[in-house]
Amino acid sequence: MPTPEIPTPPTADTTRASARGRQIVILLAGAGSRLAVHIGERLDNADLAHNVPVLVLCELALRGPLRPRDLLEPTHLTSGALTKQLDHLEQLGLIERSFGTVKGDRRGSVVSLTARGQRAAETIGLAVEEHIHEIVSLRDELSRSLDE
């Protein structure tokens, strides 16, 4: 399969915007990586510090039990990939799925946090709060980058 051609930006304005975009990616990715390491340490499980487990646990903690389809948008996963993630979280005892509980849908399921999952979500929230100064600093750096 041939490699798709990447267009070259033609103007100085797009070059400047591209440089700013790259700087923003570096800021966001760096902060995300540092936060993920901290979350992994606090949970004593680096596998849980990736985006999808963190998003699923936080969504369920904030919104309560949800249908799997309600987790597709925040995780940006396909249905099959989300099912694999939910299987993993269920094996770890962080979530549980209830089948046949959706009115009008015998096969429908609802995902909810277990007590262990609730503690993990609380730990994630506290880990983020411990780095709130870095998040505020990141906000300020992003604001400066956007004002340039």
Secondary structure, DSSP 4 states (H G I P E B T S, - for coil): -PPPPPPPP-SHHHHHHHHHHHHHHHHHHHHHHHHHHHHHHHHT-GGGGSHHHHHHHHHHHHH-SB-GGGGHHHHT--HHHHHHHHHHHHHTTSEEEEES-BTTBTT-EEEEE-HHHHHHHHHHHHHHHHTHHHHHHHHHHHHHHHH-
